[in-house]
Amino acid sequence: MPFFAVAVCEALKQHPVLNSSVTGDQITYHGSEHLGIAVDTERGLLVPVIRDAGDLNMGGVARKIADVAARTRDNKISPDELGGGTFTITNTGSRGALFDTPIINQPQVAILGLGADVKRTVVLKGTDGGETIAVRSMVYLGLSYDHRIVDGADAARFLVTLKDRLEGGRFESDLGLS
C-alpha cells in the first residue's frame, strides 16, 4: 500500500482537480494531500486520514498507514482523524477482489480502488527492438470520480500518471537506497 500511496500523492500534485472536494455548490481545491485509507473493521468500513501524506517519504507513509490502520481496528482512532481527507484509497484486493468500483467518500471528488495483485503474462520490448514474453505482477486500478468536477480525460491522465509511476519504479530514493 505505501507504494500506491506515494504514487497517488505524486499524481494528485500533477492533477489537482482530483484533490478537490464539493460542499453544496462550493468547490475547494486542496493544496495538500490528506489521504484517506479505507480500513475494514468489526464496526464496518472506516477511513482514517493521513494528513499531508504528499510531504512524507515512503517510510513515513508506511509508518502512518500501519499506525492509523491498527488504531482504527483497535477502536483507538480519534474522530478528528476520520475527517478532512481530500482523496481516498481502498484496497479490496487485500480481501481477494480482482476489481471493484468504489463509492466516492464525499465531499471528496474521487477514490481509487486497488484490486488483488495477480501474475499475468505480458509482451515486453527488448533492448534489441524485439519482443519477449514475461510474467509480471499486475493490479487493476478502479477510479471513481464526480463528473461534475472531474471529466473522463482528467481521470485518464491521472491514471496514466499513476500507472507510469508504478511501472517505472524509481522508488530507490524513497526507500533510502540511492
Sequence and secondary structure as in RCSB ss.txt:
>XXXX:A:sequence
MPFFAVAVCEALKQHPVLNSSVTGDQITYHGSEHLGIAVDTERGLLVPVIRDAGDLNMGGVARKIADVAARTRDN
KISPDELGGGTFTITNTGSRGALFDTPIINQPQVAILGLGADVKRTVVLKGTDGGETIAVRSMVYLGLSYDHRIV
DGADAARFLVTLKDRLEGGRFESDLGLS
>XXXX:A:secstr
 HHHHHHHHHHHHH GGGSEEEETTEEEE SS  EEE EEETTEEE  EETTGGGS HHHHHHHHHHHHHHHHTT
   GGGGS  SEEEEEGGGGT S       TTBSEEEEE   EEEEEEEE TTS EEEEEEEE  EEEEE TTT 
 HHHHHHHHHHHHHHHHH   TTTTT  
